[in-house]
Amino acid sequence: MITPVLIQLFEQGLNKLTEEINAYPDDASLWLAGEGISNPGGNLCMHLTGNLQHFLGAVLNDSGYVRNREAEFKVKNIAKVKLLNEIEEARTAVKDTLEQVSRKQLDKNYPLPINGEMVNTEYFLVYLLGHLNYHIGQINYHRRLVVKQPA
């Protein structure tokens, strides 16, 4: 079954996200918006953690998490320690959900339409993994631009 592989890959991605957030030298640098950058690292981190807690935790596992997607991109100046805590909350949501999901659930359509259409749950989980890694790359690039640190 694909779930052990997904757990491992999400775990690796969330570890990398933690490393990236920790690599910012201070809270303020997470929120610097350079020229042409509309989403600094702090907002991208909030987006990723909200995304995983919503789509895996709340939708697939009834965790009770309530997402505020607009705030993920608008709120600023959240402390690094709070972002790291949100990463841990997302890690818990991912692991708890994927440990419980059945082959039957994976084969069914995801409970919500994605971009206006119904998609297979297994497909959507793989998509979410790609989404996580895409934004981690953006965070890495943002950090190196604004803090002038090597990769």
N, C-alpha and C positions, 0 to 999 in steps of 0.2 A: 504494500500500500504506500501511497505517496506521502502520507502525513508525517512519518518519521523524518523523511527528507526535508519536507517543508519546515518542520520544527527546527531542524539543524540549520537550514539556510536563513530562516527568520532570526534565529539566535545569533548567527554570524553577523547579519545585517545590523541588529540592535546593538551588538558589541561594538561594531564599527561606528555606529551613531554615537554611542557613549564616548568612544575615543575622540571623535571629532568635536563633540561639545566640550569635553575636558581639555582639548588642545587650545581652545580660546583662552587667552591669558587672564581675562576678567569678564564680569557680567556685561559691561558696556560694549565690548567688542562684538558680542553676539548680535547686537542690534544696529551696528553701523551699516548704513546703506550707501555704498559707493555709487559712482556714476553708472547708470544703466542697470542697477540692481534694485529691484522692487521688493524682493523677499530676502531679508537677511537670514543668517543661520538660525537665529532664535525662532523666527516665524516658521521656517521650514521644519524645524524640530517639532514645534507645536502641531503643525499640519500632519506630520508623520504619526505622531503619537495619537492624535485625535482620530486620524484615519483608521489606524489599526484597532484602537479601542472601540470605535464605532462598528466597522464592518465585520470584525471578528467577534469581539466581546459582546457588544449589544445585539447585533442582528443575528449572529449564529448561536450565541450562548446566553442570551437574556441577562447580561451582566448588570443592566440598569444604567450603564454609561449614557450620558446625554451629550451629544456633540454640538458644539457651536463653531461651525466651520468658518463663519465670518470672523470671529474673534481670533482664530488661528493665524490669520493674516493681518489683523489690525492691532491687536494688543502688543505692546512693546515693554521692554525693561523688566521682564520676568527674570528672577535670579537663576543662575546656572544650576544651583542645587534643586530648584523647582523643576527645571527642564529634565534633569537627570532622574528625578522622582517620576516624572511622567513617562520617561523611557521604561522604567521598571514596571510601571502600571501597564504599559503596552505589552511588555514582555510577558507579564502574567496573563493578560487577556489572550495573547496569541497561543501560549503554551496550553492554558486551560481549555481553550476552544479546540485546538487541533488534537489534543489528547482524547477528546470526547466525540469528535466528528466521525461518523460512520461512512463506510464505502457507499452506502445508499444515499446519504446526504451529499456526498461529493458528486455523485452521478446526476443528482437533480439540479434544476435551475436554482441559482442563488435567489433568496427570498425577495430581493429588491431589483428593479430594473437598473442597469448600469448604462449610462449615456443613452437612455431611452429604450433600451432593449434588454430582454432577458438573456442571461448567459449562464452556462454551466458553472456550478460552485467550484469545482476543481480548477477550471480555467481561470475563474476570478481570483482564487487564492494565488495562483502563479502570477497573475497580473499584479496583485498587490505586492508581491515580492519584488517584481521589476520596478514598481513605483517607489518602493522603499529605497532600493539601491540607486535609482535615478536621482532622487532628492539628496541622498547621502553624498553623491558626487557633487551636487550643487553646493552643499554645505562645505565640503572640502575646498572647493574653488573659492567660495566666499571668504572662508577663513584665511586662505593664503593671500587673497587680494587685500583684505582690510587689515590684517595683522602683519603682513609681510614676513610670514614664516615659510620655511621650506615644506614641501609635501610630506 
